[in-house]
Amino acid sequence: MTRTNRLIVAGLLSALAIALSVLEGLLPPLPIPGAKLGLANITVMFALQAVSVPCAGGIVLVKTAFALFRGPIACLMSAVGGILSLIAMGIARRLWRDKLSFVGVGVIGALAHNIGQWCVAYVLLGSAMVYYAPILLLLAIPAGLITGLVLNMVYPYLQKTPFFRKG
């Protein structure tokens, strides 16, 4: 993939991440306060696999900047969760590239993201957040499964796009 193609894909994936965030905001809220599926994380996982770590990091930065529209606390939580998730998914892809599907990467990313957000909430709200940690960790599993399954389904089709064809 040429540098120009990587830049175009990074822009498209960033726009898609924002669109998925907006779409997720239109869905009925989950019964647990602050819980979300994290659909925009699909674009980060795709970038890690098909483009590069810097591209995935750029998408995390765009998602974080977009979170500013929800307020500074949301932005901080998005930044810490997103960066921790990116690091965890990047390490997982590097260590277990051939053994770990997008479902596994999605679960690892969701767990790391929730841990990052929980840490911010703990600093801001104190020890009352201790009781919320198990709930967040349990919710990360289905969220990661869903995002990973979606990417498992669409990845073969994305590989057929002109940006990823060989030759």
C-alpha positions as CSV (number, residue, x, y, z in Angstrom):
1,M,0.0,0.0,0.0
2,T,1.4,3.3,-1.0
3,R,1.8,6.2,1.4
4,T,-1.0,8.1,-0.4
5,N,-3.3,5.0,-0.1
6,R,-2.5,4.8,3.6
7,L,-3.4,8.4,4.1
8,I,-6.7,8.0,2.2
9,V,-7.6,4.9,4.2
10,A,-6.7,6.6,7.5
11,G,-9.0,9.5,6.6
12,L,-11.8,7.1,5.5
13,L,-11.5,5.0,8.6
14,S,-11.5,8.1,10.9
15,A,-14.7,9.3,9.2
16,L,-16.2,5.9,9.6
17,A,-15.2,5.8,13.3
18,I,-17.0,9.1,13.8
19,A,-20.0,7.9,11.9
20,L,-20.1,4.7,14.0
21,S,-19.9,6.8,17.2
22,V,-22.8,8.9,16.0
23,L,-24.8,5.8,15.0
24,E,-24.1,4.2,18.4
25,G,-25.3,7.4,20.1
26,L,-28.7,7.0,18.2
27,L,-29.2,3.5,19.5
28,P,-31.2,3.0,22.7
29,P,-29.0,3.2,25.7
30,L,-27.8,0.1,27.4
31,P,-29.2,-0.5,30.9
32,I,-25.8,0.1,32.6
33,P,-24.8,3.8,32.9
34,G,-21.9,4.7,30.6
35,A,-21.9,1.3,28.8
36,K,-21.5,1.3,25.0
37,L,-20.7,-1.4,22.4
38,G,-17.7,0.6,21.1
39,L,-18.6,0.2,17.4
40,A,-15.9,2.7,16.4
41,N,-13.3,0.3,17.7
42,I,-13.9,-1.8,14.6
43,T,-12.0,0.8,12.6
44,V,-9.1,0.7,15.0
45,M,-8.9,-3.1,14.8
46,F,-9.1,-3.0,11.0
47,A,-6.3,-0.4,10.9
48,L,-4.1,-2.4,13.1
49,Q,-4.5,-5.5,10.9
50,A,-4.5,-3.9,7.4
51,V,-2.7,-0.6,7.6
52,S,-0.4,0.3,10.5
53,V,-0.1,1.1,14.2
54,P,0.3,4.8,13.5
55,C,-2.9,4.8,11.4
56,A,-4.8,3.0,14.2
57,G,-3.3,5.6,16.7
58,G,-4.5,8.4,14.4
59,I,-8.0,7.0,14.5
60,V,-7.9,6.8,18.3
61,L,-6.9,10.5,18.3
62,V,-9.8,11.5,16.0
63,K,-12.2,9.5,18.2
64,T,-10.8,11.3,21.2
65,A,-11.2,14.7,19.6
66,F,-14.7,13.9,18.6
67,A,-15.5,13.0,22.3
68,L,-14.8,16.6,23.2
69,F,-18.3,17.3,21.9
70,R,-19.6,15.3,24.8
71,G,-17.4,17.2,27.3
72,P,-13.9,17.2,28.8
73,I,-14.6,14.2,31.0
74,A,-15.8,12.1,28.1
75,C,-12.8,13.2,26.1
76,L,-10.4,12.2,28.9
77,M,-12.1,8.8,29.3
78,S,-12.0,8.3,25.6
79,A,-8.3,9.2,25.4
80,V,-7.2,6.9,28.3
81,G,-9.5,4.1,27.3
82,G,-8.6,4.4,23.6
83,I,-4.8,4.5,24.1
84,L,-4.8,1.6,26.6
85,S,-7.0,-0.4,24.2
86,L,-4.7,0.4,21.2
87,I,-1.6,-0.7,23.2
88,A,-3.3,-3.9,24.4
89,M,-4.6,-4.8,20.9
90,G,-1.3,-4.0,19.3
91,I,0.6,-6.2,21.7
92,A,-2.0,-9.0,21.3
93,R,-1.7,-8.8,17.5
94,R,2.1,-8.8,17.6
95,L,2.3,-11.8,20.1
96,W,-0.5,-13.9,18.7
97,R,-1.0,-12.7,15.1
98,D,-1.8,-16.1,13.6
99,K,-3.6,-17.5,16.7
100,L,-5.9,-14.6,17.6
101,S,-9.0,-13.7,15.6
102,F,-10.7,-10.3,15.6
103,V,-13.0,-11.6,18.3
104,G,-10.1,-12.2,20.6
105,V,-8.5,-8.8,19.7
106,G,-11.9,-7.1,20.2
107,V,-12.4,-8.6,23.7
108,I,-8.8,-7.6,24.7
109,G,-9.4,-4.1,23.4
110,A,-12.8,-3.7,25.1
111,L,-11.3,-5.0,28.4
112,A,-8.4,-2.5,28.2
113,H,-10.7,0.3,27.1
114,N,-13.0,-0.3,30.1
115,I,-10.1,-0.6,32.5
116,G,-8.7,2.8,31.2
117,Q,-12.1,4.5,31.6
118,W,-12.6,2.9,35.0
119,C,-9.2,4.3,36.2
120,V,-10.2,7.8,35.1
121,A,-13.6,7.4,36.9
122,Y,-11.8,6.1,40.0
123,V,-9.5,9.1,40.1
124,L,-12.5,11.5,39.7
125,L,-15.1,9.7,41.8
126,G,-13.1,7.7,44.4
127,S,-13.4,4.3,45.9
128,A,-17.1,4.0,45.1
129,M,-16.0,3.0,41.6
130,V,-14.5,-0.2,43.0
131,Y,-17.9,-1.9,42.9
132,Y,-18.4,-0.9,39.2
133,A,-15.2,-2.6,38.0
134,P,-16.6,-6.1,37.7
135,I,-19.7,-4.9,35.8
136,L,-17.5,-3.0,33.3
137,L,-15.2,-6.0,32.9
138,L,-18.2,-8.3,32.3
139,L,-19.7,-5.9,29.8
140,A,-16.5,-5.7,27.9
141,I,-16.7,-9.3,26.9
142,P,-19.9,-9.2,24.8
143,A,-18.9,-5.8,23.4
144,G,-15.6,-7.1,22.2
145,L,-17.3,-10.2,20.9
146,I,-19.7,-8.1,18.8
147,T,-17.1,-5.8,17.4
148,G,-14.8,-8.7,16.6
149,L,-17.5,-10.7,14.9
150,V,-18.5,-7.7,12.8
151,L,-14.9,-7.3,11.6
152,N,-14.6,-11.0,11.0
153,M,-17.6,-10.8,8.7
154,V,-16.6,-7.7,6.8
155,Y,-12.8,-8.1,6.6
156,P,-12.8,-10.5,3.6
157,Y,-14.9,-8.0,1.6
158,L,-12.7,-5.1,2.7
159,Q,-9.6,-7.0,1.4
160,K,-11.2,-7.0,-2.0
161,T,-11.3,-3.2,-2.2
162,P,-8.8,-1.5,-4.6
163,F,-6.7,-0.2,-1.7
164,F,-5.8,-3.7,-0.6
165,R,-5.5,-5.6,-3.9
166,K,-2.0,-6.8,-4.7
167,G,-0.4,-5.7,-8.0
